[in-house]
Amino acid sequence: MNAQTKIEAAEASAVPAVYMAISNVMEQMSKEGIGKDRRNTQQGYNFRGIDDVYNALCGVLACNRLLMLPFVVDQKREERQTKNGGALNYTILTVDFKLVSALDGSCDTVRMIGEAMDSADKSSNKAQSAAMKYAALQVFMIPTEADNDADATTHEIAPRQQEQRREEPSGMPDAEWSKLVKMAEASGTTSQDLVDHFKVRNLRLLNQQQYAEAIELLNERLANKAKADTNRASQTGAGFDLNDEINF
């Protein structure tokens, strides 16, 4: 089932299309990822730039009919001094990003802080970019790497009697682990629930097939939770609070 078919299915059900769209974007970005290919030469670390995020997400959001609309709700600015005595404008922005489905108008909001310094007049611009980048990375839980190309790696297969499961809790990549934990928290699922379900000693011991099954299970629980919240709101007449933050 492709992304458009999934969205249409969500539209036909009681689940707001915005949640299905977010889930679809997460699924696609988990396969593609965004590598830390840019380099901060002053402090010597790699990072993902805002242009990398825009380039990777623009088409995926459009395909899923999902809008990400920014609203600056608070601004703090002060002047700081460099070690050479120059002036720096330091800006902190609190930005709400409204995630809206273009199919049914359903929406939810995530809040993010953006900080930046600049010696001229670009500190606010940079702070907005920082808030946008980290909102997208955290909402859609975009990993830094992905293994989606069969030609990218060559696997040496052991005989079946010698195949081994992941034996160490650190065997699962951090990006997969982070995604699993955040989705479990958002759906109200405990780690023990998943451990019992897959009969493993530790969630880090899940193999690739079990991990895929766990993600599918949590996606279903998120959809059911959203449906229950919708039904509860319709019964009370409260409706959706557009200022609520999403939990994932």
C-alpha positions as CSV (number, residue, x, y, z in Angstrom):
1,M,0.0,0.0,0.0
2,N,1.6,3.3,-1.1
3,A,1.5,6.6,0.8
4,Q,-1.4,8.0,-1.1
5,T,-3.5,4.8,-0.6
6,K,-2.8,4.9,3.1
7,I,-3.9,8.5,3.4
8,E,-7.1,7.8,1.5
9,A,-7.7,4.9,3.8
10,A,-7.2,7.1,6.8
11,E,-9.5,9.7,5.4
12,A,-12.3,7.1,5.0
13,S,-11.9,6.1,8.6
14,A,-12.4,8.0,11.9
15,V,-8.6,8.6,12.3
16,P,-7.6,12.2,11.4
17,A,-5.5,12.1,8.3
18,V,-2.7,14.2,9.9
19,Y,-1.6,11.3,12.1
20,M,-1.5,8.8,9.2
21,A,0.5,11.4,7.1
22,I,3.0,11.9,10.0
23,S,3.4,8.1,10.3
24,N,3.9,7.7,6.5
25,V,6.6,10.4,6.5
26,M,8.3,8.7,9.5
27,E,8.2,5.4,7.6
28,Q,9.8,6.8,4.4
29,M,12.4,8.8,6.2
30,S,13.4,5.8,8.3
31,K,14.5,4.1,5.0
32,E,16.3,7.1,3.6
33,G,17.7,9.0,6.5
34,I,19.8,12.3,6.3
35,G,23.5,11.9,6.8
36,K,25.7,14.3,8.8
37,D,27.7,15.3,5.7
38,R,28.4,18.9,6.7
39,R,31.4,19.9,8.8
40,N,31.8,22.6,11.5
41,T,35.4,23.5,10.9
42,Q,35.7,25.7,14.0
43,Q,34.7,23.0,16.5
44,G,35.3,19.9,14.4
45,Y,32.0,18.1,14.3
46,N,29.7,16.9,11.5
47,F,26.1,18.0,11.3
48,R,22.9,18.0,9.1
49,G,22.2,21.4,7.6
50,I,18.7,22.9,7.2
51,D,19.1,22.6,3.4
52,D,19.7,18.9,3.8
53,V,16.4,18.6,5.7
54,Y,14.5,20.7,3.2
55,N,15.8,18.7,0.3
56,A,14.9,15.4,1.9
57,L,11.5,16.3,3.3
58,C,9.9,18.6,0.7
59,G,8.8,15.9,-1.7
60,V,7.9,13.5,1.1
61,L,5.6,16.0,2.8
62,A,4.0,17.0,-0.5
63,C,3.4,13.3,-1.4
64,N,1.6,12.8,1.9
65,R,-0.3,16.1,1.6
66,L,1.2,17.3,4.9
67,L,1.9,20.9,5.6
68,M,4.3,22.2,8.3
69,L,3.4,25.8,9.1
70,P,5.7,27.9,11.4
71,F,4.4,30.4,14.0
72,V,6.9,32.4,16.2
73,V,5.2,32.7,19.6
74,D,8.1,34.2,21.6
75,Q,11.4,36.0,20.9
76,K,14.3,36.9,23.2
77,R,17.3,38.8,22.1
78,E,20.4,40.1,23.7
79,E,23.8,41.4,22.7
80,R,26.9,39.4,23.6
81,Q,30.6,40.0,23.1
82,T,33.1,37.9,21.2
83,K,36.5,37.1,22.7
84,N,38.0,39.7,20.3
85,G,35.6,42.4,21.6
86,G,33.1,42.3,18.7
87,A,29.3,42.4,19.2
88,L,27.1,39.4,18.6
89,N,23.3,39.4,18.4
90,Y,22.0,36.4,20.3
91,T,18.4,35.3,19.6
92,I,16.1,32.7,21.1
93,L,12.8,31.9,19.3
94,T,10.0,29.8,20.5
95,V,8.3,28.5,17.4
96,D,5.1,26.4,17.0
97,F,4.9,24.2,13.9
98,K,1.3,23.3,12.9
99,L,1.2,20.0,11.1
100,V,-1.9,20.1,8.8
101,S,-3.4,17.5,6.5
102,A,-4.5,19.0,3.2
103,L,-7.0,16.2,2.9
104,D,-9.3,16.8,5.9
105,G,-7.8,19.8,7.6
106,S,-6.9,17.8,10.7
107,C,-3.9,19.2,12.5
108,D,-1.6,19.1,15.6
109,T,1.2,21.3,16.8
110,V,4.7,20.8,18.0
111,R,6.8,23.5,19.8
112,M,10.5,23.9,19.3
113,I,13.2,26.3,20.5
114,G,15.7,27.8,18.1
115,E,18.9,29.6,19.2
116,A,21.4,31.5,17.0
117,M,24.1,34.2,17.1
118,D,25.2,36.5,14.3
119,S,27.4,39.6,14.1
120,A,24.9,41.3,11.7
121,D,21.2,41.0,11.3
122,K,20.7,37.3,10.6
123,S,20.4,35.8,14.2
124,S,16.6,35.6,13.9
125,N,16.8,33.9,10.5
126,K,19.3,31.4,11.8
127,A,17.2,30.7,14.9
128,Q,14.1,30.0,12.7
129,S,16.1,27.6,10.6
130,A,17.4,25.8,13.7
131,A,13.9,25.5,15.1
132,M,12.6,24.1,11.8
133,K,15.5,21.6,11.5
134,Y,15.1,20.1,14.9
135,A,11.3,20.1,14.8
136,A,11.5,18.1,11.6
137,L,14.2,15.7,12.9
138,Q,12.4,15.0,16.1
139,V,8.8,14.8,14.9
140,F,9.7,12.5,12.0
141,M,12.6,10.8,14.0
142,I,14.9,11.0,10.9
143,P,18.0,8.8,11.3
144,T,21.4,9.9,10.3
145,E,21.9,6.8,8.2
146,A,19.8,4.2,6.4
147,D,20.4,0.9,4.6
148,N,17.9,1.0,1.8
149,D,20.1,0.0,-1.2
150,A,20.8,-3.7,-1.8
151,D,24.1,-2.8,-3.6
152,A,25.4,-0.8,-0.7
153,T,26.4,-3.7,1.5
154,T,27.6,-7.3,1.0
155,H,26.5,-9.8,3.7
156,E,28.2,-13.1,4.5
157,I,25.5,-15.6,5.4
158,A,26.3,-18.2,8.0
159,P,24.9,-21.7,7.9
160,R,21.5,-22.0,9.7
161,Q,23.0,-24.0,12.5
162,Q,25.5,-21.2,13.1
163,E,23.2,-18.2,12.8
164,Q,23.2,-16.1,16.0
165,R,20.8,-13.5,17.3
166,R,22.0,-10.2,18.5
167,E,23.6,-11.1,21.9
168,E,24.4,-7.6,23.3
169,P,21.9,-4.9,24.2
170,S,24.0,-2.5,22.2
171,G,23.4,-4.5,19.0
172,M,20.4,-2.4,17.8
173,P,21.5,0.9,16.2
174,D,20.8,4.0,18.3
175,A,18.6,5.5,15.6
176,E,16.3,2.4,15.6
177,W,16.3,2.2,19.4
178,S,15.4,5.9,19.7
179,K,12.5,5.5,17.2
180,L,11.2,2.4,19.0
181,V,11.3,4.0,22.4
182,K,9.6,7.2,21.3
183,M,6.8,5.4,19.4
184,A,6.2,3.1,22.4
185,E,5.9,6.1,24.8
186,A,3.6,7.9,22.4
187,S,1.3,4.9,22.1
188,G,1.2,4.1,25.8
189,T,3.2,0.9,25.4
190,T,5.8,-0.1,28.0
191,S,9.1,-1.7,27.2
192,Q,8.0,-4.7,29.2
193,D,4.9,-5.1,27.0
194,L,7.2,-5.4,23.9
195,V,9.7,-7.7,25.7
196,D,6.9,-10.0,26.7
197,H,5.3,-9.9,23.2
198,F,8.5,-10.8,21.4
199,K,9.9,-13.1,24.2
200,V,13.3,-11.4,24.4
201,R,15.4,-10.4,27.4
202,N,15.9,-6.9,26.2
203,L,14.4,-4.8,23.4
204,R,17.9,-4.2,22.0
205,L,17.9,-8.0,21.2
206,L,15.2,-7.7,18.6
207,N,16.3,-8.9,15.2
208,Q,15.4,-7.0,12.0
209,Q,12.1,-8.8,11.4
210,Q,11.0,-8.4,15.0
211,Y,11.9,-4.7,14.8
212,A,9.8,-4.2,11.7
213,E,6.9,-6.1,13.4
214,A,7.3,-3.9,16.5
215,I,7.1,-0.7,14.4
216,E,4.0,-1.9,12.6
217,L,2.4,-2.8,15.9
218,L,3.2,0.6,17.4
219,N,1.8,2.4,14.3
220,E,-1.4,0.5,14.8
221,R,-1.6,1.4,18.4
222,L,-0.9,5.1,17.6
223,A,-3.7,5.0,15.0
224,N,-6.1,3.4,17.5
225,K,-5.1,5.9,20.2
226,A,-5.8,8.8,17.8
227,K,-9.2,7.2,16.9
228,A,-10.1,6.8,20.6
229,D,-9.1,10.4,21.3
230,T,-11.3,11.6,18.4
231,N,-14.3,9.6,19.6
232,R,-13.8,10.8,23.1
233,A,-13.6,14.4,21.9
234,S,-16.8,14.0,19.8
235,Q,-18.7,12.6,22.8
236,T,-17.7,15.5,25.0
237,G,-18.0,18.1,22.3
238,A,-14.6,19.4,23.2
239,G,-13.0,18.9,19.8
240,F,-9.3,19.2,19.1
241,D,-7.1,21.6,20.9
242,L,-4.9,23.0,18.1
243,N,-2.3,24.2,20.7
244,D,-1.6,20.7,22.1
245,E,1.9,19.4,21.4
246,I,2.3,16.1,19.7
247,N,4.1,13.5,21.9
248,F,6.4,12.2,19.2
